Amino acid sequence: MGETRLHFQEQLAELEERALGGLDLVVEQLDRVLESLEHQDVELAQVVIADDDRLDGRYLEVHQGILSLLALQAPVAGDLRLVAALLHTIKHVERMGDQCVNVAKLIPLSGHEPPVREEILSKLVQMGQHARAEVLQCKRAFRERDAAMAEDLVLRDGDVNRLNREIFRLAIDAGDDADTREWAMMMTLVARAFERVGDNAVDIGEQTAFVVTGLFREFSDSSHPMPS
């Protein structure tokens, strides 16, 4: 019985590594999509879209691996929390990859020489870098079972949300030229995608706190008005 339990825990630990490794794939995708956005590189954007298959494959691998593991042995309470958290986490990883693809698909739509507004583009790059930092932090918090580090993600996410609002305001004031306004509106969709990456990182932080404490709670309540 003890040997069976040990084998179960070894397999679960391996699945955790595969799930957290998915966050490394997300960081790679974010790096590519940020470079593509900054240089309006359509070819690199296509690489991001094509490479999403790796993240989808990682999601299926971890998800099916956990279900197969559960079919062999019922986990005890602590392991069950980890199992539940990993199922949520790998789904958030897959969603982050989808948001990178959403950004990549918008880049070719802006045309060969889009009417770029540097202030908007600069803030988008900052926003993407903040989201990237959140991805790395949520991975570290989960691996180290650090609930305080996980909850600190809310503060980092505040910077992402602030930039999202600033980009929206800049897009509204982009000017009367139709092409410029169209480009600016597309960039608000890019900002929304980066904002969702940050939200998913916070969600993974919430799963970390659940594994550590055994209680699930949301770090912040989106139904409350944000401070001005």
NORRASUL-V433957 format. One record per helix or strand of 3 or more residues. SS is the DSSP state (2 for helix, 1 for strand). FROM is the first residue (numbers start at 1). LEN is the number of residues. If there is no record, write none. Layout:
ss->{SS	SS}
from->{FROM	FROM}
len->{LEN	LEN}
//
This chain:
ss->{2	2	2	2	2	2	2}
from->{2	42	77	118	147	153	178}
len->{38	31	34	27	5	20	36}
//
